[in-house]
Every structure is written in structure tokens, then in C-alpha cells.
Amino acid sequence: MIKTIVTVLRRGGLGVLLAFSFSLGGFAQEPARDLKSDVLEWVDELDASSLAKRKAAENALIQAGPDVLQYLPENKTGMSIEASERLTRVRKALFSLRTQTEVESLGISVRLGDAKTVGEALEAISRDSGIEFEFDGDESTAIQAVATPLTFWHALDLVLDQANLDINFYGGDRETLQIVRREPDRPSRVDSAAYTGVYRIEPTSVNSRRVLNRPKLSALNISMEISWEPKTTPIGLTIPIAQLRGKLDDGAMLKPQESGETIDIATNSEIAFSEFYLPMQLPAGQPREIESLSGVIKAILPGKRQTFELLLSEPGKDVKLDAMQVTLEQVRKNGAIHEVRVAVTLDDAGRSLESHRQWIFENSAYVKRADGSRADHLGYEVYRQTANGVGIGYLFDLGDSVGESTLVYESPTAVVSNEVSFVLQDIKLP
């Protein structure tokens, strides 16, 4: 669960900090110890004779924050089993804190500034988000910007509404959105949607069904579209049905159907949106609209993407970054094709590798030859699946350059649970 993290000024937070002590002559200034010295001392105290000191050292390492990670030893000769366990807990807690901070920072804040045209506004959004736009329309169309920082989708919707434009998600890719001319009767994107976290959620249609001889089958289904910030593809995206709440304009409450525990929403890193529907009970009266509809979006969000590089001439080697380890297990030749077998494991994988492991298979994997050229894989086969990892065999046409080539694997190296609430308003009923 993502929570707000309050950063407290602490030793190591700045390159040089000053410690002050009071004397009769006033304040005396003395240099603070650096973070590395503190970390090494606290690690030693994980093996202290006093239980209180051992606990204090563990807490001090965690409270000092993720900057501590760079100074933690992988293994310390002579360390007791208890101290090793404490060090493992410290590393786990600090990885979690760092990933939480990374995920919180994924929410893009856009400043349109003094943009006066569609072209200038899209350039400002690209600058702040890293997302490119495919647009062959008139970039000189005038728009009116706002000075307030906006979320990615809110800023983009504001521009699209003024220029009578829309998004075609099927025309772009992971880092590009295609902008197209809007359908004549399409309502305002800003007025139709709710923005929460990295998401934009919008109702697209409402269908009611009354079954006369089997009233329990009567239903009101609300078709929805959910978009997330490109480059931040959620894993295991769900909406708990029991937490859906609605209020109708006649004062009655709109309740969900008893159709299961969650609504599972498919995600794909190449398309930053998905469609689903909310199964609600058919209202008893004759309301004209849903005044408000609220719920919760749960997902696992990926942290920062990192790059793993492994020489194909060194099977058995591994690289570990944060909570992820990538191991080159084997390079096998089959005719003109080479199979490069890679094991990917994730500490504390949880739900991210239970039934939602597709994100692992969507990670970029290619071979970099000695001359700098790139060989993309021709396909892959999963040869092992465990609770915390997978084994993937990538197929490459490498010729005779295998020994001088490097496997490059790009992936988020940690994931964190995320939960946000949403409220939609004024949904017209049929």
C-alpha cells in the first residue's frame, strides 16, 4: 500500500551537514559524521551483546532511509545468524521505501506555462512526461493554458477539448500517443472523466436490462474506459465490487450486483488503456442520472526501470539490481538459431508473479553485438515458473558473434502495491 512519506532532514541527506552544540560563548559549529561511517557502525551493532542495542541499530538503519543501501555489505564475515536476519530485514524495508518513493514520483506533473497553441502545449506535455505525440493536424490551433500544474491526463484532456481532438490508443506505442480528430458528438473529455493517481477513468455507455420472469437477472451495466500514464503499466489491476457506491438523482442508492469479489482489468504495456464494465443492480425507480459513483482501484505499480547486461560468453553469471536478479543460465545453439536461457527472480514477488506475470514477458530483451549493432529476439519460450521467478528462453539469430555479444534485459526492479479511490459524477441513464 502506498502511503505518504515525510522526508526528515537527517545525516547523509546532504553532501555536508553541520551539527551544532551550545556553549557559554554561544553556538559552536562542528562537522557532522558522514552517512557511511554511521552505517558501518550500525551494521557492527547488529551483533552487539545488548538486545536493546541490536534493535536500535536495526531501527537506525531503516530510519536513515534508502541512501543507506549503497553502504550495506552483501555479506559480513563472522556475522551471526540473528544479525544477518536483521540486515536482510533492513535491506527489504529500504528497498520498499525506495520503490514507494519511485512510484509516487511516477505521477507526472505538467506545466503548460504560456503555451498558446496546440503544438506548444503538446511540446510542454512531452517535456514534462517524456511521452511523444503522433499528430498530423493543425498545430497552430489556439488554446488557453492554465498556470496550475496538472496531472498528465488532465493537462492533455484540457488541450484536446479546446482543439476538438481525441486519442486513438491503437495507433501509438509504449511511449507515443496518436492524436486524432474527435467524433462530432463526443462530449468534453475533462467533464466526462475522473483523475486519480496515474489513472484517468471515464464511463462510455450505460445499458439496463429488466428480466420480467427472473428479476434477479435484471442489471444496470456501466461500460468504462481506464487509462494510465504511458510507461507506468499497472500489474494485476482490479476494482473490488463490494466497495462500489452510487447515488441516484432520485435519492436512492445504486448498489453493485453480487457477481464476484473483484473486477479484473487486463493491462498491456503497449496500449495505455483498457475497457471493462461495472455490474450494478437495476434501480427500482425511474432515475435520470447517477449523481455520483465511487470505488477503489487496486494494482501493483512498477518502480524504476533498470538495465541488466550479461556477457553471452559467461553462462552462470548473474546481476542483481534492487529486488530483481537476472541470471544467464545457458546459451544453446540449434542450427542457425541460438537460445539464450535467462532466469528472472524477484524478492517478495507476491501477487506480481502469482497470476499477473505477463509484465515480465513484456520486458525488453535483446543482444548487443561487439560492433554495437542490435539483435532483437525472434520469440521466446517459458521453461520454468516458480512463486518468485520465471525461466525464459529467448531465440536469436547471432551467427558467429555469440562470444563477443552481450544480453541486455530491461525491467522494473521492484514493485509496490497501490490503491486509489475515484469518484465519477453526473452519469446519464438510458
C-alpha positions, -999 to +999 in steps of 0.1 A: +000+000+000+014+034-010+015+059+019+027+095+020+064+095+030+076+125+050+113+131+045+131+143+076+164+162+073+190+136+085+226+129+084+236+119+049+207+138+033+231+165+021+267+163+010+279+182+041+257+188+072+266+208+103+260+197+139+255+225+165+263+223+202+257+251+227+284+265+250+286+296+272+301+315+243+271+307+220+267+281+193+298+261+184+299+245+149+313+211+142+312+189+111+286+160+112+298+125+106+291+112+072+264+086+065+288+058+055+306+059+089+272+058+107+260+028+085+292+008+092+289+014+129+252+005+130+259-027+110+286-037+136+260-031+164+236-056+148+259-081+166+261-061+198+258-081+231+228-060+242+194-068+226+184-031+230+215-020+210+208-046+183+172-033+179+183+003+180+209-003+153+183-020+130+158+008+135+185+035+129+195+019+096+159+019+084+151+054+097+182+068+079+164+060+046+172+044+012+206+062+009+218+036+033+216+009+007+248+019-011+268+012+021+252-020+033+275-051+029+262-080+010+278-104+034+298-097+066+323-123+077+316-136+111+281-121+113+257-141+135+225-156+121+204-130+140+225-101+127+222-115+091+184-117+095+183-081+108+204-070+079+180-088+055+150-070+071+168-037+068+175-042+031+140-053+025+125-023+043+148+002+025+140-013-009+103-009-002+108+027+009+128+035-022+102+018-045+074+037-028+092+069-034+098+060-071+062+050-077+049+082-060+072+102-083+058+085-113+028+107-112+036+132-139+030+169-132+026+190-163+030+228-165+015+242-197+030+276-189+023+302-215+015+278-243-008+295-268-012+268-295-018+230-296+018+225-308+033+245-279+010+227-254+019+192-267+056+202-266+052+212-229+035+179-221+062+159-238+089+179-220+074+171-186+063+135-193+087+120-219+057+110-239+057+118-277+026+125-298+018+115-333-003+143-347-007+154-384-033+181-377-030+219-373-006+226-345-013+264-347-048+260-333-051+284-304-057+271-269-058+288-235-034+273-210-037+273-172-009+282-148-017+255-123+003+222-125-019+194-138-017+156-139-007+141-173-042+132-184-059+163-171-034+185-190-038+166-222-076+165-220-077+202-214-057+208-247-077+181-267-110+196-256-101+231-269-088+218-302-117+193-308-092+163-307-092+128-292-068+098-286-065+067-307-048+043-283-044+016-310-022+040-332+006+046-307+030+025-287+046+025-252+060+060-255+038+075-282+001+085-283-018+091-315-040+122-316-069+122-340-099+143-349-128+140-325-162+124-333-188+151-338-209+143-307-181+134-284-186+152-250-158+170-232-130+147-220-124+168-189-161+168-179-165+131-186-136+118-166-122+114-131-084+117-125-068+098-096-032+087-091-018+077-125-053+069-139-080+085-160-113+067-157-144+075-178-179+059-183-186+053-220-220+037-221-249+026-198-271-004-205-301-015-185-318-049-187-351-059-170-358-096-169-395-100-161-397-136-152-363-137-134-359-103-117-325-112-102-311-112-137-321-076-142-290-053-143-275-019-150-241-023-166-218+007-169-191+004-196-159+021-185-125+031-200-095+034-178-062+049-189-029+050-171+001+072-177+022+056-205+054+040-192+036+031-160+017-001-168-001-014-137+001-051-128-029-070-115-053-041-119-086-047-101-117-029-087-133-045-056-170-049-063-181-046-027-166-011-025-186+004-054-211+030-042-236+051-062-262+077-056-291+084-080-307+117-086-340+105-070-322+100-037-319+062-039-286+043-036-271+024-066-257-009-054-234-034-071-245-069-082-234-098-062-213-111-091-179-118-075-153-102-054-133-081-080-134-068-115-101-078-131-089-055-158-064-065-184-033-043-189-007-042-217+024-021-218+020-012-255-016+002-250-021+026-221-058+019-216-083-009-211-121-014-211-144-031-186-178-027-171-193-021-136-221-046-128-248-027-108-283-036-097-312-022-117-327+008-098-363+003-086-375+038-096-370+059-127-339+080-121-324+101-149-288+100-139-262+087-114-252+117-093-221+101-080-203+067-084-173+059-063-149+030-059-113+019-054-087+009-079-061-016-067-029-026-086+007-032-083+028-005-099+063-010-112+092+010-099+121+025-119+132+005-150+169-006-149+192-023-174+209-057-169+239-066-191+253-102-192+281-114-215+269-144-235+304-159-231+298-162-193+268-186-186+261-189-149+267-152-142+240-131-126+233-094-120+212-082-091+197-047-090+174-038-062+149-067-057+155-083-091+181-108-101+188-118-137+209-149-144+223-161-177+217-198-173+227-212-207+233-204-244+223-233-266+228-235-304+202-251-326+211-248-362+214-212-371+195-201-340+208-196-305+185-200-275+196-177-246+181-190-214+175-164-187+162-168-151+145-137-136+137-137-099+121-111-077+124-108-040+090-108-022+072-111-056+037-115-040+008-110-064+031-096-092+042-132-101+011-151-090-013-147-119-001-114-133+034-123-146+027-110-182+047-079-174+078-100-171+073-113-206+068-078-220+102-066-208+127-056-234+154-083-241+179-080-269+216-088-278+242-061-283+269-073-307+306-063-304+302-038-332+273-021-314+245-035-336+214-048-320+198-082-325+161-085-314+148-118-303+127-139-326+104-152-299+107-168-265+096-199-246+089-201-208+106-232-195+102-226-157+077-208-135+081-205-097+065-184-070+092-157-073+105-161-108+105-174-143+129-190-168+127-176-203+144-189-234+149-162-260+157-171-296+183-151-316+200-153-350+235-144-339+257-161-364+293-165-352+293-134-329+280-151-298+311-150-277+315-112-282+279-103-276+260-091-245+224-098-235+206-066-225+175-070-203+154-040-192+129-042-164+114-025-134+135-039-105+108-037-078+070-034-075+047-019-048+010-022-040-011+008-049-046+018-040-065+050-050-102+059-049-122+075-077-155+094-079-175+099-111-204+123-113-234+130-135-237+098-155-268+099-176-290+069-176-309+054-206 
